[in-house]
Amino acid sequence: MSTAFDMELFLSGVLAGSHTTRQRHLRQAKTIQAAIAERWQRDNPWTWRRKHLAWFLSRHLNQHTESTHYYYLLTMQLLTHRLGKPWQFNR
């Protein structure tokens, strides 16, 4: 039996700001995690590639507003910083 990946623990070292901001980043990171897990069966960020996050931005969020994309980009910056990857994303 495997346990679910704890996104809050994963991001705890890089989360900063107000309580509301931290909660938003956690909620969005879990949304990203769920979408990638559904599409590619990879629920652990350590197994993600750049293409997974790029897909999320270009395909999964394609009907959302620019401000939504911006906030998800901020969360992706935290994720890539935590992973130690040089990945950069733009809209």
Backbone torsions as a table, in degrees:
resi	resn	phi	psi	omega
1	MET	NA	125.8	-180.0
2	SER	-100.8	151.7	179.1
3	THR	-97.7	154.7	179.6
4	ALA	-70.3	146.8	179.4
5	PHE	-70.3	132.5	-176.8
6	ASP	-91.7	97.3	-177.9
7	MET	-65.9	-34.0	179.6
8	GLU	-63.4	-43.9	177.6
9	LEU	-65.9	-40.6	180.0
10	PHE	-59.6	-43.1	-176.3
11	LEU	-91.2	-4.9	-173.2
12	SER	-56.9	-32.6	-178.7
13	GLY	-76.0	-19.5	-177.0
14	VAL	-113.4	-6.5	179.8
15	LEU	-77.4	133.4	177.3
16	ALA	-143.6	169.7	177.8
17	GLY	102.7	-166.9	-177.3
18	SER	-71.0	166.0	178.6
19	HIS	-58.6	-42.0	-179.7
20	THR	-63.1	-42.7	179.6
21	THR	-64.7	-44.7	178.3
22	ARG	-61.2	-42.1	179.3
23	GLN	-64.8	-38.1	178.7
24	ARG	-64.3	-45.6	178.7
25	HIS	-61.7	-41.6	178.3
26	LEU	-63.8	-45.0	179.7
27	ARG	-61.6	-43.6	-179.6
28	GLN	-69.9	-37.7	177.7
29	ALA	-63.5	-38.2	177.6
30	LYS	-68.8	-34.1	175.7
31	THR	-65.8	-44.0	177.0
32	ILE	-61.4	-45.8	179.8
33	GLN	-58.8	-45.4	-178.3
34	ALA	-65.4	-41.4	-179.2
35	ALA	-66.1	-42.9	179.3
36	ILE	-68.7	-38.0	178.4
37	ALA	-64.9	-39.0	179.2
38	GLU	-67.8	-41.0	-175.7
39	ARG	-79.2	-43.8	-174.0
40	TRP	-120.4	3.5	-178.8
41	GLN	56.7	40.5	177.1
42	ARG	-125.3	97.1	-177.0
43	ASP	-95.8	-3.7	-178.7
44	ASN	-103.8	119.2	-178.5
45	PRO	-57.3	-25.4	178.8
46	TRP	-66.0	-17.9	179.6
47	THR	-99.1	-2.0	-178.7
48	TRP	-74.5	151.1	171.8
49	ARG	-114.4	169.9	180.0
50	ARG	-58.6	-37.3	-177.2
51	LYS	-61.3	-30.0	-179.9
52	HIS	-66.8	-45.5	179.5
53	LEU	-70.9	-36.7	177.4
54	ALA	-64.2	-39.9	176.5
55	TRP	-61.0	-43.7	-179.3
56	PHE	-57.9	-44.8	179.8
57	LEU	-67.6	-45.5	-173.0
58	SER	-82.0	-33.3	-176.0
59	ARG	-106.5	-46.6	-175.1
60	HIS	-72.5	-33.4	-178.7
61	LEU	-102.2	16.1	-172.8
62	ASN	-65.0	-19.6	179.7
63	GLN	-101.4	7.6	-177.5
64	HIS	-97.4	165.4	-177.3
65	THR	-75.2	166.7	178.3
66	GLU	-62.0	-36.6	-179.6
67	SER	-66.1	-36.5	176.5
68	THR	-63.5	-44.2	177.0
69	HIS	-58.9	-42.6	-179.3
70	TYR	-60.0	-47.7	-178.8
71	TYR	-66.6	-35.4	175.4
72	TYR	-69.5	-33.7	175.2
73	LEU	-61.9	-40.6	177.5
74	LEU	-61.3	-42.5	178.3
75	THR	-65.6	-38.9	178.4
76	MET	-65.8	-33.5	175.8
77	GLN	-63.3	-40.0	176.1
78	LEU	-63.8	-44.2	179.9
79	LEU	-60.7	-48.1	-178.3
80	THR	-68.3	-33.6	175.5
81	HIS	-63.7	-44.7	179.3
82	ARG	-64.3	-36.2	178.6
83	LEU	-76.6	-15.0	-178.9
84	GLY	74.8	28.7	-178.6
85	LYS	-102.5	149.1	179.3
86	PRO	-87.9	14.7	-175.7
87	TRP	-61.5	139.5	175.3
88	GLN	-129.3	143.0	-179.4
89	PHE	-127.4	145.7	173.1
90	ASN	-140.8	161.3	-177.1
91	ARG	-86.5	NA	NA
